[in-house]
Amino acid sequence: MKKLFCTLIFICSLAFGQNEIYGIEVTDLRDGQKYHAIKIGNYVWMTRNLSHKKGNSWCYENKDINCETYGRLYDWNTARRVCPDGWRLPSRMEWNDLKKETGSLGRNLRSKSWNGTDAFEFRALPGGYRFGSGFMGVGYINSGYQGYWWTATEDSGGKALYKYMGDHDDVLEHFQSKSQLALSVRCIRDPH
């Protein structure tokens, strides 16, 4: 039955010109969590934010339900090494390729539950961010309204770049970050 289901999904994805569903499910062997993955353009993307507990990472208000829904928020040093074996943190250019492949529209990547079309099954959800230190103290900001994802790219000044998407914006933009932020992680890999 599972084989028939996988075959039907693959045939439907080809018939409607959508992206190939890649393997249906990926299991993170470190903690047993399951992630779906899809091929968009030249890369295979996980279809939800990573939620593996490692290093400097947090859940909004430390509630497990928010980890299950939005994933964990990671500082950049942890984000660069948290993806499971065979997966990696995408670079700015890989995010830009995703943007081109999906028509540069944030709504095509946002989940239907987050004011989007989910046209590419990317299922983006607004995990917000965590401000970890400094004069503002510690706080969780914009969870449920905006999404922020790390890239593996640093600018010439040593600041990490991240991608942003708002609940009503039709863009996927990049910005620079200071190290005290904690953001979501999406992992990618090359197709095999």
C-alpha positions in Angstrom: 0.0 0.0 0.0 2.8 2.4 0.9 4.6 1.7 -2.4 1.3 2.4 -4.3 0.9 5.7 -2.4 4.4 6.8 -3.2 4.0 5.9 -6.8 0.7 7.9 -7.0 2.2 10.9 -5.4 5.2 10.8 -7.8 2.9 10.4 -10.9 0.6 13.3 -9.7 3.6 15.5 -9.1 4.8 14.9 -12.7 1.4 15.3 -14.2 0.8 18.7 -12.6 4.3 20.0 -13.2 5.1 20.2 -9.5 8.3 19.4 -7.9 9.2 15.8 -7.4 8.5 14.6 -3.9 11.9 13.2 -2.8 11.6 10.0 -0.8 8.5 11.0 1.2 10.2 10.9 4.5 13.6 11.5 6.0 14.5 10.2 9.5 17.1 12.1 11.6 19.0 9.1 13.1 20.1 11.3 16.0 16.7 11.6 17.5 14.2 9.7 15.3 12.4 12.8 14.1 10.9 12.6 10.7 11.0 15.2 7.9 9.5 15.3 4.5 11.7 16.4 1.6 11.1 17.8 -1.9 13.2 18.6 -4.9 13.0 22.2 -6.0 15.3 23.1 -8.8 18.7 21.7 -8.2 18.4 20.9 -4.5 16.4 18.7 -2.1 14.9 20.7 0.8 13.4 19.6 4.0 9.8 20.7 4.2 9.8 21.9 7.8 12.2 23.7 10.1 14.7 21.5 11.9 13.9 20.6 15.5 17.0 18.7 16.7 18.1 19.7 20.2 21.8 20.6 19.9 24.1 23.4 21.1 22.6 26.8 21.6 19.0 26.1 20.5 15.6 27.0 21.9 11.9 26.6 21.5 9.6 29.5 21.8 8.7 29.8 25.5 10.3 26.3 25.8 7.0 24.6 24.9 7.5 21.4 23.0 4.4 22.1 20.9 6.2 25.1 19.4 9.2 23.0 18.6 6.9 20.5 16.8 5.2 23.3 14.9 7.9 25.9 14.2 11.1 23.9 14.9 14.0 25.1 17.1 15.7 28.5 16.9 19.6 28.2 16.6 22.4 30.6 17.1 24.5 30.8 13.9 27.4 28.7 15.2 25.1 25.9 16.0 23.1 26.3 12.8 26.2 25.7 10.7 26.6 22.2 12.2 23.2 21.0 13.2 21.9 19.5 10.0 21.9 15.6 9.9 24.6 13.7 8.1 24.3 14.2 4.3 22.4 17.5 4.8 23.7 21.1 5.1 22.7 24.6 5.9 21.9 26.3 2.5 24.1 29.2 1.3 22.7 32.6 0.2 23.0 31.5 -3.4 21.0 28.2 -2.8 18.2 30.3 -1.2 18.4 32.6 -4.2 18.0 29.6 -6.5 14.9 28.6 -4.4 13.6 32.1 -4.9 14.0 31.9 -8.7 12.5 28.4 -9.0 9.4 29.5 -7.0 8.8 32.8 -8.9 10.3 35.1 -6.2 7.0 35.0 -4.3 7.0 34.3 -0.6 3.3 33.3 -0.7 4.4 30.3 -2.9 6.6 29.0 -0.1 4.4 29.9 2.9 2.1 27.2 4.3 -1.6 27.6 3.7 -2.0 28.0 7.4 0.3 31.0 7.2 -1.4 33.0 4.5 0.3 31.2 1.6 -0.4 29.0 -1.3 2.1 26.3 -0.5 2.4 25.9 -4.3 5.8 24.1 -3.9 5.1 22.2 -0.7 7.9 24.0 1.1 5.5 24.6 4.0 7.2 27.7 5.5 6.0 28.6 9.0 6.7 31.8 11.0 9.1 30.7 13.8 10.1 34.3 14.6 13.5 34.7 16.3 15.1 34.8 19.7 17.2 37.8 20.8 19.8 36.2 23.1 21.8 39.0 24.7 22.7 42.6 24.8 20.9 45.7 26.0 17.4 44.3 25.1 17.9 41.1 27.2 16.3 37.9 26.0 13.1 37.7 24.1 11.2 35.8 21.5 10.0 38.1 18.7 7.4 37.7 15.8 6.7 34.0 16.3 3.5 33.3 14.4 4.0 36.4 12.2 7.5 36.2 10.5 10.0 33.6 9.6 13.8 33.9 9.6 16.2 31.3 8.3 20.0 31.1 8.6 22.1 30.9 5.5 25.7 29.4 5.6 27.0 32.7 4.1 28.9 35.4 5.9 29.4 38.9 4.4 32.8 40.6 4.1 32.4 42.0 7.6 31.9 38.6 9.2 28.1 38.9 9.7 25.9 35.9 9.0 23.2 36.4 6.3 19.7 35.2 6.8 16.5 35.0 4.9 13.2 36.7 6.0 9.6 36.2 5.1 6.6 38.0 6.6 3.0 36.9 6.9 1.7 39.4 4.3 4.9 40.1 2.3 5.3 38.6 -1.1 9.1 38.5 -0.8 11.9 36.3 0.4 14.7 38.7 1.3 18.1 38.5 2.9 19.6 40.5 5.7 22.7 40.6 7.9 22.7 39.5 11.5 24.6 39.9 14.7 25.5 36.8 16.5 23.0 37.1 19.4 20.0 36.1 17.2 18.6 32.6 17.1 16.8 31.7 13.9 15.2 28.7 12.2 17.1 26.2 10.0 16.1 24.5 6.8 18.5 21.8 5.6 19.2 20.9 2.0 21.2 18.4 0.1 22.1 17.7 -3.5 19.8 15.2 -5.3 21.3 11.7 -5.6 
